[in-house]
Amino acid sequence: MRKLEIADPEVMRIAIQQEIARSDESRYDHRLHGLLLVTGGHSCQQVAELFGEDRRTVQRWVKRFESHGLEGVREGERPGRPATLDAKQWAALGRDLRRDPGAFGLTGHLWDGKLLSEHLRKRYGVALGVRQCQRIFGQMGFRLRKPRPQVAQSDPVKVAAVKKTAPPGKATEH
């Protein structure tokens, strides 16, 4: 019988690994398959190479299986990095953002990532980057507002005549 081969195996291997990483259930199945190979006589190193994992990862699967059974192989809590602001500080920050930045001695009339980063550093002793501060706005339900530039010497009457949309509250003439 002819040996079956997959075209472009390296690309397909990456695609399969990405598919496995998509859900908790497929990661659980992946671990079970690894454990099945270990129980069949393969070493953790061999399974790791076959699965594209680190040897220590497969060893961790085996140890968790031996100590907790099948439940030990299931996806656990992955808490991530601890929050830099506690609940009280988070609420206070929400109140701060509803005020003008000038009230805190900052220059600027609208909050942006750079101002928020400076505010957090000065007021709460927390150093966050501009991009992370921009994410905080979204998490708190704020949206980006940018001031519209006004040409210094523009005549409001002439501007209104050229505008395609009528000012709020004014009806358009046909």
C-alpha positions as MATLAB code, in Angstrom:
seq = 'MRKLEIADPEVMRIAIQQEIARSDESRYDHRLHGLLLVTGGHSCQQVAELFGEDRRTVQRWVKRFESHGLEGVREGERPGRPATLDAKQWAALGRDLRRDPGAFGLTGHLWDGKLLSEHLRKRYGVALGVRQCQRIFGQMGFRLRKPRPQVAQSDPVKVAAVKKTAPPGKATEH';
ca = [
       0.000    0.000    0.000;
       1.249    3.451   -0.946;
       2.275    5.842    1.855;
      -0.087    8.824    2.113;
       1.530   12.231    2.214;
       0.201   15.710    2.932;
       1.224   18.445    0.528;
       3.265   21.211    2.200;
       3.478   19.442    5.599;
       5.166   22.329    7.467;
       2.384   24.792    6.611;
      -0.288   22.195    7.381;
       1.385   21.404   10.715;
       1.148   25.072   11.730;
      -2.482   25.253   10.566;
      -3.379   22.158   12.612;
      -1.606   23.521   15.712;
      -3.542   26.794   15.349;
      -6.798   24.845   15.061;
      -5.963   22.903   18.235;
      -5.269   26.175   20.090;
      -8.698   27.595   19.136;
     -10.798   25.893   21.806;
     -10.493   24.452   25.291;
     -11.984   21.163   24.108;
      -9.480   20.665   21.292;
      -6.579   21.497   23.645;
      -7.957   18.886   26.063;
      -8.106   16.302   23.247;
      -4.562   17.259   22.235;
      -3.324   16.551   25.765;
      -5.188   13.224   25.842;
      -3.523   12.165   22.597;
      -0.147   13.086   24.057;
      -0.847   11.068   27.193;
      -1.974    8.123   25.062;
       1.399    8.143   23.293;
       3.246    8.325   26.637;
       1.245    5.352   27.961;
       2.136    3.554   24.698;
       5.840    3.817   25.453;
       6.879    7.110   23.837;
       9.032    9.425   25.916;
       7.886   12.941   26.834;
      10.648   14.239   24.549;
       9.344   12.191   21.595;
       5.758   13.337   22.180;
       6.903   16.938   22.530;
       8.752   16.793   19.205;
       5.810   15.115   17.506;
       3.299   17.631   18.875;
       5.441   20.744   18.550;
       5.406   21.289   22.311;
       8.136   21.752   24.886;
       9.255   18.610   26.721;
       8.409   20.220   30.078;
       4.849   20.865   28.872;
       4.302   17.163   28.165;
       5.893   16.284   31.526;
       3.448   18.695   33.193;
       0.520   16.932   31.455;
       1.744   13.552   32.755;
       2.213   14.838   36.322;
      -1.218   16.476   36.366;
      -2.774   13.288   34.980;
      -1.045   11.132   37.582;
      -2.075   13.391   40.480;
      -5.599   14.471   39.390;
      -6.695   12.019   36.698;
      -8.551   13.261   33.600;
      -9.705   16.445   35.377;
      -6.080   17.422   35.853;
      -5.596   17.503   32.090;
      -8.565   19.817   31.477;
      -8.055   23.514   30.851;
      -7.439   25.300   34.127;
      -7.973   28.865   35.214;
      -5.582   31.204   33.426;
      -5.766   34.398   35.455;
      -3.196   36.397   33.495;
      -1.376   39.389   34.827;
      -2.882   40.949   37.967;
      -4.702   44.255   37.531;
      -2.592   47.338   38.217;
      -5.542   49.240   39.701;
      -7.809   47.813   42.393;
     -11.611   48.239   42.239;
     -11.554   51.431   44.327;
      -8.872   53.037   42.147;
     -10.705   51.922   38.981;
     -13.889   53.660   40.152;
     -11.924   56.790   41.101;
     -10.265   56.807   37.687;
     -13.704   56.658   36.049;
     -14.670   59.780   38.008;
     -11.387   61.451   37.063;
     -12.006   60.864   33.362;
     -15.367   62.641   33.591;
     -13.546   65.799   34.672;
     -11.351   68.119   32.646;
      -7.648   67.104   32.623;
      -6.803   70.649   33.731;
      -8.424   69.896   37.103;
      -5.451   67.612   37.772;
      -2.826   70.083   36.573;
      -2.500   68.473   33.145;
      -2.276   70.443   29.930;
      -4.989   69.619   27.413;
      -8.768   69.803   27.233;
      -9.562   66.231   26.163;
      -8.272   62.971   27.586;
      -6.060   60.851   25.353;
      -3.684   57.942   25.947;
      -0.709   60.186   26.626;
      -2.569   62.343   29.176;
      -4.049   59.298   30.900;
      -0.613   57.679   31.141;
       0.761   60.812   32.793;
      -2.281   61.066   35.120;
      -1.951   57.428   36.224;
       1.746   57.903   36.926;
       1.263   61.102   38.958;
      -1.934   60.304   40.831;
      -1.849   56.505   41.266;
       1.859   55.689   40.897;
       1.077   53.320   38.023;
       3.202   53.296   34.868;
       1.220   52.217   31.793;
       2.013   52.784   28.146;
      -0.071   54.998   25.882;
      -1.609   52.024   24.030;
      -2.686   50.347   27.268;
      -4.237   53.649   28.392;
      -6.172   53.794   25.113;
      -7.548   50.319   25.894;
      -8.659   51.538   29.322;
     -10.897   54.134   27.653;
     -12.674   51.334   25.793;
     -12.959   49.156   28.913;
     -14.589   52.061   30.753;
     -17.021   52.721   27.915;
     -15.456   55.970   26.690;
     -14.990   56.707   23.020;
     -12.417   58.823   21.243;
     -13.399   62.476   20.713;
     -11.221   64.726   18.646;
     -11.719   68.465   18.417;
     -12.488   69.736   14.928;
      -9.892   72.223   13.771;
     -11.196   75.747   13.119;
      -9.389   77.833   10.533;
      -8.240   80.977   12.317;
      -9.522   83.586    9.856;
     -12.640   81.799    8.581;
     -15.853   83.788    8.238;
     -18.714   81.766    9.817;
     -21.279   83.145    7.327;
     -19.184   82.097    4.309;
     -18.451   78.695    5.884;
     -22.200   78.101    6.418;
     -22.897   78.975    2.775;
     -20.390   76.396    1.543;
     -21.323   73.591    3.985;
     -23.318   70.672    2.600;
     -25.161   70.015    5.858;
     -27.251   72.529    7.746;
     -26.335   73.444   11.306;
     -28.326   71.527   13.949;
     -31.844   72.862   14.432;
     -31.981   74.632   11.043;
     -34.205   73.329    8.282;
     -32.802   73.163    4.760;
     -34.469   75.083    1.955;
     -35.338   73.426   -1.360;
];
